Amino acid sequence: MMTHQIGNNMEQSFIEEQRYLKAKKRVKDIKGFYIHLVIEIVSLIIIVTVNLVFSPGYHWFWFAAPGIVFVVILHWFLVFGPSKIGYGKDWEAKKIQELMDKDRKHSK
């Protein structure tokens, strides 16, 4: 009986450690995204300022801005995933259930 409790406690401890490591990695990823976002905002401000000060007649910053915005959006998507726009892991199951419920209501 005692060895079963010890084994169960070790397993619980292992599970908690895995949760902690997963949460720590998630926090690191989120922090990295926000650092990247701030760097890109500062970069855009510098690029626009340099452009408008040194060659105000030609707005070349428009060539850099879409690329910077695209990279930030891509990084956001990689960190926060499709669940933030409604396509999480269980989206398919929820959608199937929703359509089945809708079909039941219409067939009555």
Stockholm file with secondary structure:
# STOCKHOLM 1.0

chainA/1-108         MMTHQIGNNMEQSFIEEQRYLKAKKRVKDIKGFYIHLVIEIVSLIIIVTVNLVFSPGYHWFWFAAPGIVFVVILHWFLVFGPSKIGYGKDWEAKKIQELMDKDRKHSK
#=GR chainA/1-108 SS CHHHHHHHHHHHHHHHHHHHHHHHHHHHHHHHHHHHHHHHHHHHHHHHHHHHHHCTTSCTHHHHHHHHHHHHHHHHHHHHCGGGGTCCTTHHHHHHHHHHHHHHHHHC
#=GC SS_cons         CHHHHHHHHHHHHHHHHHHHHHHHHHHHHHHHHHHHHHHHHHHHHHHHHHHHHHCTTSCTHHHHHHHHHHHHHHHHHHHHCGGGGTCCTTHHHHHHHHHHHHHHHHHC
//
